[in-house]
């Protein structure tokens, strides 16, 4: 039986689970496209991990909520731009997830 994925808040409560510059990384820090090898995730990778198996629509709804918060509270116009910006920290990611209520 497959293990239930964590919530986004649970996932990103551990800073080692977040990454920049790619969708997901393996335990050696190398980019991977294999979810079974992944140990860290960008925001989109985390959304896919948590909501992707439910449906594409659930992932899109979560992304939309996050984008709304970004547009209201930051100068960023995209989730990937925010995630990968050199000044973005894990605290920023945790705050966005919390404010988005996802």
N, C-alpha and C positions, 0 to 999 in steps of 0.2 A: 504494500500500500504506500502510495506517495505521501510524503510529509507535507502538511499544510504550510503554505508560504507565510512569512511574517507580515505584519502590517508595515507600511512605509515608516511609521514612527519607530516601530521595533527595529526594523532593518537599519535605519540610519542613526539609531541611538548608539551604535557601535561605529566610531569613526573609521575603523579599518574596512568597513563595508561600503564606503563611498569612494568613487574615483572620478577623475577628470580625463577628458581627451579620447575616451572610447566608451562604448556601450557597457562592456564588462571586462574584467581582468581575472586571470587565473591566480593560483596561489604564489606564482613566481612574479606576478605583476605584469605579465604579458597580456596583450589584448586577446580575447577569445570570443568566438561566436557560439561556443558550446555551453549552454546553461548549466550542464552537469559539472563543468570544470570551473565555473565562475565563483569567485570569492568576494569580489567587490563590483559595484555598479554605479553608473551615473544615474541621474534622476530618471531618465527614460528607461534605462535598464532595470531600475528598481520598480518602476511602474509596471513594466512588462512582467517581472518576476511575481509581483504581488497580485496584479489584476489581469494579466494577459490570458491566463487559463480560463477566467470567467467568460470574457468576451472582448472582442476588439472595441465594442462600444463602451464597456466599463473603463478600459484604458484611455479612450478618447475623452470620456467625461472627467476623469481625474486630471488628465493633461489640461483640459479646458479650465478647470477650477484653479489649477496652479498658474496658468497663464493669466487669468483674471487678476489674481493676487499680485503677480509680478507687474502687470501693467498699472495697477492701482498704487503700488508701493515702491517701485524701483524704476530706473531708466531702461531696464531690459525689455526687449520685445520678443524674447524667445527663451524657452526652458534650456535648450542646449547652450545658448550664449551665456546665460546666467550660470549654469553648472560649470562651464569650462573657463569662465573668466578667471584670470590669475588672482584677483582679489576675493573671490568667493571662498568661504570657509565652510567647514562642516556645520558650524553654528548657523550660518545663513541657510543651508539646506534644511536643517532641523526646523528653523523658524518658518520657512516656506511651507514645509509639510504641515506644521502645526496650524498656521494661519489658513491654509487651504482646507483644513478639516478633512483630510483624506487618510 
